[in-house]
Amino acid sequence: MPERANGRERWWRTFPVDHREPDYDTLSAGERAALDEWRAQQIPGELELVNRFIRDVRQHGPWAKACRARGYYTVENLEALHEEYVALLRKYGHSAQDAPPGARPMQLRMFYIPDE
């Protein structure tokens, strides 16, 4: 909607719930190293989040749920799943400025990794 922009007005909507990492294979060696370092720095916080969920899940009633799955997937299936997951985050997530009454800040995660 370029007709709505005047150089200072931000007419676009951001999606604070969409924090996708770049495609690792498209990055330079330096960018890969930076992403690897960033990921390593995230691990303690991610582990704390998992431990907090395990410890406190019953305190939050319908505000806390978990789901696990197993199956056989192709790379194409996983990419489609990831894109649909991000689309759902965009559909149902809100920024702090446009959150409806009763909305709470939430931590959501989705992981997948090949079974050993």
FENMO-V49634 format. One record per residue. N is the residue number from 0. RES is the residue in one letter. SS is DSSP state (h for helix, s for strand, l for the rest). PHI is phi in whole degrees, 0 to 359 (999 if undefined). OMEGA is omega in radians with two decimals (NA if undefined). Layout:
{{N	RES	SS	PHI	OMEGA} {N	RES	SS	PHI	OMEGA}}
//
This chain:
{{0	M	l	999	-3.12} {1	P	h	302	-3.14} {2	E	h	296	-3.13} {3	R	h	270	-3.09} {4	A	l	274	3.09} {5	N	l	235	3.14} {6	G	l	97	3.12} {7	R	l	242	-3.11} {8	E	l	285	3.08} {9	R	l	258	-3.10} {10	W	l	271	-3.12} {11	W	l	275	3.12} {12	R	l	253	3.07} {13	T	l	273	3.12} {14	F	l	238	-3.07} {15	P	l	294	-3.13} {16	V	l	274	-3.06} {17	D	l	258	-3.12} {18	H	l	240	-3.14} {19	R	l	285	3.03} {20	E	l	276	3.08} {21	P	l	291	3.09} {22	D	l	294	-3.04} {23	Y	h	304	-3.08} {24	D	h	292	-3.13} {25	T	h	266	-3.07} {26	L	l	272	3.02} {27	S	l	287	3.12} {28	A	h	301	3.12} {29	G	h	294	3.12} {30	E	h	293	3.09} {31	R	h	297	3.13} {32	A	h	299	3.13} {33	A	h	294	3.12} {34	L	h	294	3.10} {35	D	h	300	3.13} {36	E	h	294	3.11} {37	W	h	300	3.12} {38	R	h	300	-3.14} {39	A	h	300	3.13} {40	Q	h	290	-3.13} {41	Q	h	280	-3.00} {42	I	h	303	-3.14} {43	P	h	302	3.12} {44	G	h	293	3.11} {45	E	h	293	3.10} {46	L	h	296	3.10} {47	E	h	296	3.11} {48	L	h	296	3.09} {49	V	h	297	3.13} {50	N	h	296	3.10} {51	R	h	295	3.10} {52	F	h	300	-3.13} {53	I	h	300	-3.09} {54	R	h	289	-2.92} {55	D	h	248	-2.99} {56	V	h	306	-3.08} {57	R	h	289	3.14} {58	Q	h	285	-2.97} {59	H	h	253	3.10} {60	G	h	50	-3.08} {61	P	h	288	3.14} {62	W	h	277	-3.11} {63	A	l	223	3.10} {64	K	l	214	3.10} {65	A	l	226	3.10} {66	C	l	215	3.07} {67	R	l	232	-3.14} {68	A	l	211	3.01} {69	R	l	226	3.10} {70	G	l	174	3.08} {71	Y	l	254	-3.08} {72	Y	l	226	2.96} {73	T	l	271	3.06} {74	V	h	301	3.13} {75	E	h	297	3.09} {76	N	h	298	-3.13} {77	L	h	295	3.10} {78	E	h	296	3.11} {79	A	h	295	3.10} {80	L	h	301	-3.13} {81	H	h	297	3.14} {82	E	h	297	3.11} {83	E	h	292	3.07} {84	Y	h	299	3.12} {85	V	h	297	3.11} {86	A	h	298	3.09} {87	L	h	293	3.08} {88	L	h	300	3.12} {89	R	h	294	-3.11} {90	K	h	295	-3.01} {91	Y	h	258	-3.12} {92	G	l	275	-3.13} {93	H	l	225	2.96} {94	S	l	280	3.11} {95	A	l	299	-3.09} {96	Q	l	286	-3.08} {97	D	l	245	3.14} {98	A	l	292	3.10} {99	P	l	287	3.09} {100	P	l	304	3.13} {101	G	l	89	3.12} {102	A	l	287	3.11} {103	R	l	236	3.01} {104	P	l	293	-3.05} {105	M	l	229	3.02} {106	Q	l	250	3.10} {107	L	l	238	3.11} {108	R	l	222	2.95} {109	M	l	222	3.12} {110	F	l	234	2.89} {111	Y	l	215	-3.09} {112	I	l	204	3.14} {113	P	l	299	3.09} {114	D	l	286	-3.13} {115	E	l	280	NA}}
//
